[in-house]
């Protein structure tokens, strides 16, 4: 990594005082600890508890599945770090949309924000809301599963959780980041407890050591299966790019973003790896594939009811933090896109009292609530494939900036090979799963969102044209 000399103008705007950000709308209030808390809190969510099933099913063995987890973690960590160059070079909130808009224009920028802001992010937040409500209901009622008759109550709990998180995100950025930090600590404790469960099983000599002595026995020989496994693992690492959606609210981005990126993603990869080692110590690969409540089962196997209760609390904190941080991030994507004139202008409104994008925050809540009413788990390959397509486009913009904006101020400059590698990896995450029968059609369906986005873009541009013409 190379650092260029400091630019006084940009750094003064990043001082964290009452000076507004580059867009002149919101203030910089997120420091290093807040940024670490948000990134870690957004990334560690429901994925570590629901992705193992899909990953090991496609990888076929303990060793191959574990390597997928590590590979995905390192790749997402490198992507997060590479994004710090973009975030410190273009210090605006909005993430991928801002970079694609500057590099390739409005159409691709609209598609990027539509995919991330109206499909992927709210759906992932909805998964967290649904899991939170199911486990909270089971913990209170002492039921092991949610029956068909209980679905309405569970849906109401999920909606209530979305509303409460939205109120918090709307009222105070500082309080939201502080709560995300608390949730992050609780998540660390929950995953630590999961690791302790594995150690306990090992100490009792009940562990499945064959998962390690014959780690690669039964591994898939189909490259497409590993592409599908990576799609499932990317759900667990989803939101590695959180900081770039709120760059305009980060104090001294050139210092805060790389520290937060390296620290948070390093911790996530470490905790996920240890969690999977624990899973493999407690269960066989077949058992991991068969269960839908792997963390709860791990707690029961190690400590009985106490373990079940502990993992239930950990899951609630994990999903709660993911939902809160996800809604916070989603609102910034929507507001920034509207500020560029790509989404309806009311979404760009910033509350002068709360200094938050209140209209976008409410719309983010409504989108998330909509997705809580459907089973989005079946959409994981669909969502993640089209999501990585937007990332490949962003890395293409990254490379374009290196050659068209050579004189642009870059507080952080990463090795050129890194964005090239990440763009190729992003493209492979989209193409390779097409070779697997189980994920081929969901990936194809994912591109249907691009068609829908194209139609909506045409409608939005027509409205903008008619409005401008009428004004003139």
HUGIBEL-V939857 format. One record per run of one state. SS is the DSSP state (H for helix, E for strand, L for the rest). FROM is the first residue (numbers start at 1). LEN is the number of residues. If there is no record, write none. Layout:
SS_FROM_LEN, SS_FROM_LEN
This chain:
L_1_1, E_2_1, L_3_5, H_8_6, L_14_6, E_20_1, L_21_6, E_27_1, L_28_2, E_30_1, L_31_1, H_32_12, L_44_3, H_47_13, L_60_2, H_62_28, L_90_6, H_96_9, L_105_1, H_106_36, L_142_6, H_148_24, L_172_1, H_173_31, L_204_6, H_210_4, L_214_9, H_223_14, L_237_5, H_242_8, E_250_1, L_251_2, H_253_30, L_283_2, H_285_6, L_291_3, H_294_10, L_304_1, H_305_35, L_340_5, H_345_4, L_349_9, H_358_15, L_373_3, H_376_29, L_405_8, E_413_1, L_414_2, H_416_20, L_436_1, H_437_10, L_447_1, H_448_24, L_472_1
